[in-house]
């Protein structure tokens, strides 16, 4: 199964200067709970923003740079291997975690989206692509706890392709 794991604001903003435009520790905990033990697939810029591979996950970095190396990661140069892995292992979940170009290129193939929806407007430069809501069904929605460290209204949403 090919899934997306992403946080966004009301306007589908997902990044600013190769970082998150907000601090939301509970979303990071959610990210960890969903992705631990799975294969995460990301672009080079997303990987570089994380300061190395994430533990207890298979880290896959997609880049056009044929010379790029990342210790502890599998490096691929096209999405073809991802689609092939997904076809060969339909019961395994592969998580696309960014950036926006990879979300765009794989939106038509995705089976599930885990979206942390933050009910705020932030300033940034990177957006999640628009998607046809008629193709998706909201299967889970849980409001996140607001407190001093998590000051925004936000929801953990799961969408499955119809």
C-alpha angles and dihedrals in degrees: 000000000000112000138175122225112193145139121217142168126237091281095050091257110160105167153018124198091345092306138086115276091220142041112234112157093185090059090053089052089050090049090052094047093051098042105039111112093013138098113264119198122199143159122256094258091052090049092049091051090059099058094234140335119325114246124247093022136088103248117209120185121198116205139151089219104103091196096053115122128181120184112233093018139096109232120209131179102206138024092246094095090051092053090046093050089049091051093047095045107033092164093056119087118228114192123211106204102176178156119270096249092056091047088052094048094048103036092101091053099044119113099186140019125204103197126180101205113203112199095219138088115241133180117246149122107239127072139187110242119258113261133197106252089201088070094056137061123207102234100171135020124174126173113233121232115260119215140135092295096039101041100165133083105248142162134209104223131184120199123189124196112254 
